[in-house]
Amino acid sequence: MALFKRRTVGKPGEWYYCLKHRTVEEGPECRAADRFGPYATREEATHAMETARERNLQWETDPRWHDTPPDTPRDTD
């Protein structure tokens, strides 16, 4: 007996952005490793990549996430 039952049908109103197909889908159609979400609206899912870029930039520039002092040049190899 499986500990967690895999959902094969999505819930109405759950939106995902499929990274593999680069499309918005209602309910999980593609595997979890290939999608962002769930989002509350189709519009939010449409902007998933933009949201991810913004969050990555915030993380990269947040001094709390880095061990080096802010005025030390970083290696960009």
C-alpha positions as CSV (number, residue, x, y, z in Angstrom):
1,M,0.0,0.0,0.0
2,A,1.4,3.4,-1.0
3,L,1.9,6.0,1.7
4,F,0.8,8.8,-0.6
5,K,-1.8,8.3,-3.4
6,R,-0.8,10.0,-6.6
7,R,-3.5,12.4,-7.9
8,T,-4.2,11.7,-11.5
9,V,-6.9,14.3,-11.9
10,G,-6.4,17.9,-11.2
11,K,-8.7,20.1,-9.2
12,P,-10.6,22.7,-11.1
13,G,-9.1,26.1,-10.4
14,E,-5.5,24.8,-9.9
15,W,-3.2,26.2,-12.6
16,Y,0.3,25.0,-13.5
17,Y,3.0,26.1,-15.9
18,C,4.5,23.1,-17.7
19,L,8.3,23.7,-18.2
20,K,8.5,20.9,-20.8
21,H,5.7,22.0,-23.1
22,R,5.9,25.8,-22.1
23,T,2.1,25.9,-21.6
24,V,-0.4,26.6,-18.9
25,E,-2.5,23.7,-17.8
26,E,-5.5,23.4,-15.4
27,G,-4.8,20.6,-13.0
28,P,-1.6,18.6,-13.0
29,E,-1.3,17.1,-16.4
30,C,2.5,16.7,-16.6
31,R,4.8,15.3,-13.9
32,A,5.7,17.4,-10.9
33,A,9.4,17.8,-11.9
34,D,8.3,19.5,-15.1
35,R,5.9,22.1,-13.7
36,F,5.6,25.2,-11.5
37,G,2.5,25.6,-9.4
38,P,-0.2,25.4,-8.3
39,Y,-1.3,29.0,-9.0
40,A,-4.7,30.4,-8.1
41,T,-5.4,31.8,-11.6
42,R,-4.5,31.1,-15.2
43,E,-2.9,34.6,-15.4
44,E,-0.5,33.8,-12.5
45,A,0.5,30.6,-14.2
46,T,1.1,32.4,-17.5
47,H,3.7,34.6,-15.7
48,A,5.4,31.7,-13.9
49,M,8.7,32.2,-15.6
50,E,8.8,35.9,-15.0
51,T,7.9,35.3,-11.3
52,A,10.7,32.8,-11.1
53,R,13.3,35.2,-12.6
54,E,12.2,37.9,-10.2
55,R,12.5,35.6,-7.2
56,N,15.9,34.3,-8.4
57,L,17.2,37.9,-8.7
58,Q,15.9,38.7,-5.2
59,W,17.7,35.7,-3.8
60,E,20.9,36.4,-5.7
61,T,21.1,39.9,-4.4
62,D,19.9,39.2,-0.8
63,P,23.0,39.6,1.5
64,R,21.4,37.2,4.1
65,W,22.0,34.3,1.7
66,H,25.7,34.9,1.1
67,D,28.7,34.4,3.3
68,T,30.8,37.1,1.6
69,P,30.6,40.7,2.6
70,P,28.6,42.9,0.2
71,D,31.6,44.8,-1.1
72,T,33.6,41.7,-2.0
73,P,33.6,40.8,-5.7
74,R,32.0,37.5,-6.5
75,D,33.5,34.8,-8.8
76,T,31.4,34.5,-11.9
77,D,32.9,31.4,-13.4
